[in-house]
């Protein structure tokens, strides 16, 4: 009877929750997965639904397409504060955090801001290395420290630990970013000072880290401090994204290299142009985020929003070439809310609730589960990621086929127009389904065949 939580049927049976009273609505959700290697085509079958001894047969068909989504694209940063797991799971141990981290990454393609043990210097690099090659692993945050001060020495130590595991074949910093939480939404003088301190420390990384490694002889077998490997690492460190959650590009200008405004700030061509021009001049990235705001008709992960909105925002991400998405907390459990029945765990300063904001998971402890349960919104988040992955895969192949003579986004102009306008999404799920079917049609043509065979469909 918690319509957002996806409780497994066997668990519902065990706890006597597989019942619905007369006159009540009860949703049943069935999910299909086609593992890599599944032969494409139509699969059919029959479900039998038995209620009070009366059986009803329900025909089912699944169309498996000849496109494989092998790994994720685009950085994402989801907060999860380990201490708050105690409020939901009654357990905030390192093991519980790692359970959440692994489950979210492998099942739902979510990258948390911090890998397990990220705040322990002697374990940080090993944890990054453990997850780095997972298909859904696109990004990880390098910890920053302090709330009213910034510990530059500690930050450099953590960067140094990652640098030591890099090789010419694997530059771990390519999936790294810096998100100075203490400078989140820097609207006061303290946060602006901290933002600048973090950026200035980042700007010196190429010298500080390279020199420190060189003193140990790290580059001796790779051509020395001025060899190709060292130069590549130095350039990657110079371009390490420092993500600042603000729309104030006209206020902060060059003080920020990676702007991360809320999604509605990409509603106009003028603002999109400002962010992209800044990105190109600074070799930076452009991210976006959602939280308490914006509200419908802009997309969100709120319970009282259409599910299609959270998927549509990833199509916007593709259309506007935004590299990353940030969300402040995915499992915000509280002591004062019923983490199963209360739709809001977070309220603004005036006491107004934001239904669903900050949580997309439900604790497993009530049902004796060693892992949490997903929400409908978490599934929608994953499905949006897979839509984005398809679009990015297409763009990569399209670029290889046609070089710089055509824009892959123009191929999907009609699909984008059906899904959203500016930053406002279309809540019509039928229109979305048609657009996604078209995406699959074009992906099959582009990803599987040569340019000659794909020309007719791609145009």
C-alpha positions as CSV (number, residue, x, y, z in Angstrom):
1,X,0.0,0.0,0.0
2,X,3.0,2.3,-0.5
3,X,2.6,3.0,-4.2
4,X,6.1,4.4,-4.7
5,X,8.0,1.5,-3.2
6,X,8.6,-1.6,-5.3
7,X,8.3,-4.4,-2.9
8,X,9.2,-7.9,-4.3
9,X,6.1,-10.2,-4.6
10,X,7.8,-12.9,-2.5
11,X,8.4,-10.3,0.3
12,X,4.8,-9.1,0.1
13,X,3.6,-12.7,0.4
14,X,5.9,-13.4,3.4
15,X,4.7,-10.3,5.2
16,X,1.0,-10.7,4.3
17,X,1.0,-7.6,2.0
18,X,-0.2,-9.4,-1.1
19,X,-3.8,-8.4,-0.4
20,X,-6.1,-5.6,-1.6
21,X,-9.5,-4.7,-0.2
22,X,-12.7,-4.3,-2.2
23,X,-12.8,-1.0,-3.9
24,X,-9.0,-0.3,-3.4
25,X,-6.6,0.2,-6.2
26,X,-3.4,-1.8,-6.1
27,X,-0.6,-1.6,-8.6
28,X,1.4,-4.7,-9.7
29,X,4.6,-3.9,-11.6
30,X,6.5,-6.4,-13.8
31,X,10.0,-5.7,-15.1
32,X,11.7,-7.4,-18.0
33,X,15.5,-7.6,-18.5
34,X,17.2,-8.7,-21.7
35,X,20.8,-9.7,-20.8
36,X,23.6,-9.0,-23.2
37,X,23.4,-11.7,-25.9
38,X,19.6,-12.0,-25.9
39,X,18.5,-12.7,-29.5
40,X,16.4,-9.8,-30.8
41,X,12.8,-10.4,-31.7
42,X,9.3,-10.7,-30.2
43,X,8.8,-12.8,-27.1
44,X,5.3,-13.8,-26.0
45,X,3.7,-15.4,-23.0
46,X,0.8,-15.5,-20.6
47,X,0.5,-14.3,-17.0
48,X,-2.1,-15.9,-14.8
49,X,-3.5,-13.6,-12.2
50,X,-5.4,-15.5,-9.5
51,X,-7.6,-13.5,-7.1
52,X,-9.7,-15.3,-4.5
53,X,-9.4,-18.5,-6.6
54,X,-10.5,-16.9,-9.9
55,X,-7.8,-17.1,-12.6
56,X,-7.4,-14.5,-15.4
57,X,-5.0,-15.0,-18.2
58,X,-3.1,-11.9,-19.4
59,X,-1.2,-12.1,-22.7
60,X,2.2,-10.5,-22.7
61,X,4.7,-9.6,-25.4
62,X,8.2,-8.1,-25.3
63,X,10.0,-6.8,-28.2
64,X,13.8,-7.1,-27.8
65,X,15.7,-4.7,-30.1
66,X,19.1,-5.4,-31.7
67,X,20.9,-2.7,-29.7
68,X,23.1,-3.3,-26.6
69,X,23.7,-0.7,-24.0
70,X,27.0,-1.9,-22.6
71,X,28.0,1.0,-20.4
72,X,26.9,4.3,-19.1
73,X,27.8,7.8,-20.2
74,X,28.0,11.2,-18.5
75,X,29.1,12.0,-15.0
76,X,26.5,12.0,-12.2
77,X,26.8,12.8,-8.6
78,X,24.2,11.6,-6.1
79,X,24.6,12.4,-2.4
80,X,24.2,9.8,0.3
81,X,25.2,10.7,3.8
82,X,26.4,7.5,5.6
83,X,25.2,8.7,9.1
84,X,21.6,9.1,7.9
85,X,21.4,5.4,7.0
86,X,21.0,4.8,10.7
87,X,17.6,6.6,10.5
88,X,16.3,4.1,8.0
89,X,18.4,0.9,8.2
90,X,19.3,1.2,11.9
91,X,22.8,0.6,10.6
92,X,25.3,3.2,9.3
93,X,28.3,1.0,9.1
94,X,30.9,1.0,6.3
95,X,29.4,-2.3,5.2
96,X,25.9,-0.8,4.9
97,X,27.1,2.1,2.9
98,X,28.9,-0.2,0.5
99,X,25.7,-2.3,0.1
100,X,23.9,0.8,-1.0
101,X,26.7,2.0,-3.2
102,X,27.1,-1.3,-5.0
103,X,23.3,-1.9,-5.3
104,X,22.7,1.6,-6.8
105,X,25.6,1.4,-9.2
106,X,25.0,-2.1,-10.5
107,X,21.2,-2.2,-10.5
108,X,20.3,1.4,-11.2
109,X,23.4,3.0,-12.8
110,X,23.7,5.6,-10.1
111,X,27.1,6.9,-9.1
112,X,27.2,8.3,-5.6
113,X,29.4,11.3,-4.9
114,X,31.7,9.3,-2.7
115,X,32.9,5.7,-3.3
116,X,32.9,3.5,-0.1
117,X,35.6,4.6,2.4
118,X,36.2,7.7,0.4
119,X,37.1,9.8,3.5
120,X,39.8,7.3,4.6
121,X,43.1,8.2,2.8
122,X,44.5,4.7,2.9
123,X,41.4,3.1,1.4
124,X,40.3,5.8,-1.1
125,X,42.3,4.8,-4.1
126,X,41.6,1.1,-3.7
127,X,37.9,1.8,-3.6
128,X,38.0,3.8,-6.8
129,X,40.0,1.0,-8.4
130,X,37.5,-1.6,-7.3
131,X,34.6,0.0,-9.0
132,X,36.2,1.9,-11.9
133,X,35.6,-0.7,-14.6
134,X,31.9,-1.4,-13.7
135,X,29.7,-0.7,-16.7
136,X,27.7,1.9,-14.8
137,X,30.6,3.7,-13.2
138,X,31.0,7.1,-14.9
139,X,32.4,9.3,-12.1
140,X,33.6,9.8,-8.6
141,X,34.1,12.8,-6.4
142,X,37.4,13.7,-4.8
143,X,36.6,14.6,-1.2
144,X,36.8,18.2,0.0
145,X,36.8,18.9,3.7
146,X,35.4,21.5,6.1
147,X,32.3,23.6,6.3
148,X,33.7,27.1,7.0
149,X,37.3,26.3,6.0
150,X,39.0,24.3,3.4
151,X,41.9,21.8,4.1
152,X,44.0,22.2,0.9
153,X,46.7,19.8,2.2
154,X,44.2,17.0,2.9
155,X,42.6,17.5,-0.6
156,X,46.0,17.3,-2.3
157,X,46.8,14.1,-0.4
158,X,43.6,12.5,-1.7
159,X,44.4,13.6,-5.3
160,X,47.9,12.2,-4.8
161,X,46.5,8.8,-3.8
162,X,44.6,8.6,-7.1
163,X,47.6,9.8,-9.1
164,X,49.7,6.9,-7.7
165,X,47.5,4.3,-9.2
166,X,47.3,5.9,-12.7
167,X,49.1,4.3,-15.6
168,X,49.6,5.4,-19.3
169,X,46.8,3.0,-20.1
170,X,44.4,4.1,-17.3
171,X,44.1,7.7,-16.3
172,X,41.7,7.5,-13.3
173,X,41.2,11.2,-13.2
174,X,39.2,11.0,-16.4
175,X,36.2,10.1,-14.3
176,X,36.9,12.4,-11.4
177,X,35.4,15.7,-10.4
178,X,35.5,18.1,-7.5
179,X,32.2,19.1,-5.9
180,X,33.0,21.5,-2.9
181,X,29.9,20.8,-0.8
182,X,30.9,23.6,1.6
183,X,30.5,26.1,-1.3
184,X,27.1,24.7,-2.5
185,X,25.0,27.5,-4.0
186,X,27.6,30.2,-3.1
187,X,25.3,33.1,-2.3
188,X,27.2,34.4,0.7
189,X,30.7,35.7,1.3
190,X,31.9,32.6,3.2
191,X,30.9,30.2,0.5
192,X,32.4,32.4,-2.2
193,X,35.7,32.5,-0.4
194,X,35.7,28.7,0.0
195,X,34.8,28.3,-3.7
196,X,37.8,30.3,-4.7
197,X,40.1,28.5,-2.3
198,X,39.1,25.1,-3.8
199,X,39.4,26.4,-7.4
200,X,42.9,27.9,-6.7
201,X,44.0,24.6,-5.1
202,X,42.7,22.7,-8.1
203,X,44.5,25.1,-10.4
204,X,47.8,24.2,-8.8
205,X,47.3,20.4,-8.9
206,X,49.3,19.9,-12.1
207,X,52.4,21.4,-10.5
208,X,52.0,20.1,-7.0
209,X,51.1,16.5,-7.8
210,X,53.5,16.1,-10.7
211,X,56.4,17.4,-8.7
212,X,55.4,15.2,-5.7
213,X,55.3,12.1,-7.9
214,X,58.5,13.1,-9.7
215,X,60.4,13.2,-6.3
216,X,59.6,9.5,-5.8
217,X,60.8,8.5,-9.3
218,X,57.2,7.7,-10.4
219,X,57.7,8.9,-13.9
220,X,61.2,7.4,-14.4
221,X,60.0,4.4,-16.5
222,X,57.7,6.7,-18.5
223,X,60.0,9.2,-19.9
224,X,60.4,11.4,-16.8
225,X,58.6,14.5,-15.6
226,X,58.3,15.9,-19.1
227,X,57.3,12.7,-20.8
228,X,54.0,12.0,-22.5
229,X,52.5,10.2,-19.5
230,X,53.3,13.1,-17.1
231,X,52.1,15.7,-19.5
232,X,48.8,13.8,-20.0
233,X,48.3,13.6,-16.3
234,X,49.1,17.3,-15.8
235,X,46.6,18.3,-18.5
236,X,43.9,16.1,-17.0
237,X,44.5,17.6,-13.6
238,X,44.3,21.2,-15.0
239,X,40.9,20.3,-16.5
240,X,39.5,18.4,-13.5
241,X,35.9,19.7,-13.3
242,X,35.2,21.8,-10.2
243,X,31.4,21.7,-10.1
244,X,29.7,24.8,-8.6
245,X,25.9,24.6,-8.1
246,X,24.9,28.1,-9.3
247,X,23.2,29.7,-12.3
248,X,25.2,32.9,-11.7
249,X,27.4,32.9,-14.9
250,X,26.9,36.6,-15.3
251,X,27.9,37.2,-11.7
252,X,30.8,34.8,-11.2
253,X,32.2,34.7,-14.8
254,X,35.7,33.1,-14.9
255,X,35.7,32.2,-11.2
256,X,33.8,29.0,-12.1
257,X,34.8,26.6,-14.9
258,X,32.0,24.0,-14.5
259,X,28.7,25.6,-13.9
260,X,25.8,23.5,-12.5
261,X,22.5,25.4,-12.6
262,X,19.1,23.9,-12.1
263,X,17.5,22.5,-15.2
264,X,15.2,25.5,-15.9
265,X,18.2,27.6,-16.7
266,X,18.6,25.8,-20.0
267,X,15.1,26.9,-21.1
268,X,16.3,29.6,-23.4
269,X,18.8,29.6,-26.3
270,X,20.5,32.7,-24.9
271,X,21.4,31.0,-21.6
272,X,22.4,27.7,-23.2
273,X,24.7,29.7,-25.4
274,X,26.3,31.5,-22.4
275,X,27.1,28.2,-20.6
276,X,28.4,26.4,-23.7
277,X,30.6,29.4,-24.7
278,X,32.0,29.5,-21.2
279,X,32.6,25.8,-21.3
280,X,34.5,25.9,-24.6
281,X,36.7,28.8,-23.5
282,X,37.7,27.1,-20.2
283,X,38.0,23.4,-21.4
284,X,35.3,22.8,-18.7
285,X,32.0,21.0,-18.5
286,X,28.4,22.0,-17.9
287,X,26.3,20.2,-15.5
288,X,22.7,20.6,-14.2
289,X,20.8,19.6,-11.1
290,X,17.3,19.4,-9.6
291,X,16.3,19.4,-5.9
292,X,13.4,21.2,-4.1
293,X,13.1,23.2,-7.3
294,X,12.2,23.4,-10.0
295,X,8.6,22.2,-10.0
296,X,6.2,21.1,-12.7
297,X,6.2,21.8,-15.7
298,X,9.9,21.4,-15.3
299,X,11.2,17.9,-14.6
300,X,11.9,16.6,-11.1
301,X,12.1,13.4,-9.0
302,X,9.2,14.4,-6.8
303,X,6.4,11.9,-6.0
304,X,3.7,14.3,-7.1
305,X,5.3,14.8,-10.6
306,X,4.8,12.7,-13.7
307,X,7.4,9.9,-13.9
308,X,8.0,10.8,-17.5
309,X,9.6,14.1,-16.4
310,X,12.7,12.4,-14.8
311,X,13.3,10.5,-18.1
312,X,12.7,13.6,-20.2
313,X,15.5,15.6,-18.5
314,X,18.1,13.1,-19.8
315,X,16.9,13.8,-23.3
316,X,17.4,17.5,-22.5
317,X,20.9,16.6,-21.3
318,X,21.7,15.0,-24.6
319,X,20.2,17.8,-26.7
320,X,22.1,20.5,-24.8
321,X,25.4,18.4,-24.5
322,X,25.5,18.6,-20.7
323,X,28.1,16.4,-19.2
324,X,26.9,15.8,-15.7
325,X,23.8,15.6,-13.4
326,X,23.9,16.3,-9.7
327,X,21.3,15.4,-7.0
328,X,21.7,16.3,-3.4
329,X,20.6,13.0,-1.7
330,X,19.1,9.7,-2.9
331,X,18.4,8.1,0.6
332,X,17.6,11.0,2.9
333,X,16.2,9.0,5.9
334,X,15.1,11.0,8.9
335,X,14.2,10.3,12.6
336,X,11.1,12.5,12.4
337,X,9.5,10.9,9.3
338,X,8.1,7.5,8.7
339,X,10.5,6.5,6.0
340,X,7.9,4.2,4.4
341,X,4.6,6.1,4.6
342,X,5.6,9.8,4.7
343,X,5.9,11.2,1.2
344,X,8.1,14.0,2.3
345,X,11.4,13.8,4.3
346,X,12.4,17.3,3.6
347,X,10.8,20.7,4.2
348,X,11.8,24.2,3.4
349,X,12.5,26.9,6.0
350,X,8.8,27.8,6.0
351,X,7.7,24.3,6.7
352,X,6.4,23.5,3.2
353,X,7.0,19.8,2.2
354,X,8.7,18.6,-1.0
355,X,7.2,15.3,-1.7
356,X,9.8,12.7,-2.6
357,X,12.7,15.2,-2.6
358,X,15.9,13.7,-1.4
359,X,14.9,10.0,-1.4
360,X,14.4,7.4,-4.1
361,X,15.0,4.3,-1.9
362,X,13.2,2.6,1.0
363,X,15.0,0.8,3.8
364,X,15.1,-3.0,3.7
365,X,15.3,-3.5,7.5
366,X,11.5,-3.5,8.1
367,X,11.3,-6.6,5.8
368,X,14.5,-8.3,6.9
369,X,16.2,-7.5,3.6
370,X,19.9,-6.9,3.5
371,X,19.5,-4.3,0.7
372,X,17.1,-1.5,0.2
373,X,14.0,-1.4,-2.1
374,X,13.7,0.8,-5.1
375,X,11.0,3.3,-5.8
376,X,9.2,3.8,-9.1
377,X,11.2,7.0,-9.4
378,X,14.5,5.2,-9.1
379,X,13.5,2.9,-11.9
380,X,12.5,5.9,-14.0
381,X,15.9,7.5,-13.2
382,X,17.7,4.3,-14.5
383,X,15.5,4.2,-17.6
384,X,16.4,7.8,-18.3
385,X,20.1,7.0,-17.9
386,X,19.6,4.2,-20.5
387,X,17.9,6.6,-22.9
388,X,20.8,9.0,-22.5
389,X,23.3,6.1,-23.0
390,X,21.5,5.2,-26.3
391,X,21.7,8.8,-27.5
392,X,25.4,9.1,-26.6
393,X,26.2,5.8,-28.3
394,X,24.5,7.0,-31.4
395,X,26.5,10.3,-31.3
396,X,29.8,8.4,-31.0
397,X,29.1,6.2,-34.0
398,X,27.5,9.1,-35.9
399,X,30.6,11.2,-35.3
400,X,32.9,8.3,-36.5
401,X,30.8,7.9,-39.6
402,X,30.3,11.4,-40.7
403,X,33.0,13.4,-39.0
404,X,32.3,17.1,-38.5
405,X,30.0,17.4,-41.5
406,X,26.7,16.8,-39.6
407,X,25.3,17.3,-36.1
408,X,23.9,14.2,-34.5
409,X,21.5,16.3,-32.5
410,X,19.8,17.4,-35.7
411,X,19.0,13.8,-36.4
412,X,16.8,13.7,-33.3
413,X,15.3,17.2,-33.7
414,X,11.8,15.7,-34.2
415,X,12.2,13.3,-31.2
416,X,13.5,16.1,-28.9
417,X,10.6,18.3,-30.0
418,X,8.1,15.6,-29.0
419,X,9.7,15.1,-25.6
420,X,10.3,18.6,-24.4
421,X,10.4,22.3,-25.3
422,X,13.2,24.4,-23.8
423,X,13.3,22.9,-20.3
424,X,9.6,22.0,-20.0
425,X,8.7,18.4,-20.6
426,X,5.7,16.9,-22.4
427,X,3.8,14.7,-19.9
428,X,2.2,12.7,-22.8
429,X,3.7,9.2,-22.4
430,X,2.4,8.1,-25.8
431,X,4.4,10.9,-27.4
432,X,7.4,9.8,-25.4
433,X,7.0,6.2,-26.4
434,X,6.9,7.1,-30.1
435,X,10.1,9.2,-29.7
436,X,11.9,6.4,-28.0
437,X,10.8,3.9,-30.6
438,X,12.2,6.2,-33.2
439,X,15.4,6.5,-31.2
440,X,15.7,2.7,-31.2
441,X,15.0,2.5,-35.0
442,X,17.7,4.9,-35.8
443,X,20.1,3.4,-33.3
444,X,19.8,-0.1,-34.9
445,X,20.5,1.4,-38.3
446,X,23.4,3.6,-37.1
447,X,25.1,1.3,-34.5
448,X,24.9,-2.0,-36.4
449,X,25.7,-1.1,-39.9
450,X,28.1,0.9,-42.1
451,X,27.3,4.5,-43.1
452,X,26.1,3.4,-46.6
453,X,23.5,1.1,-45.1
454,X,22.3,3.6,-42.6
455,X,22.0,6.7,-44.9
456,X,18.4,6.1,-45.9
457,X,17.1,6.0,-42.3
458,X,19.5,8.7,-40.9
459,X,18.9,11.1,-43.8
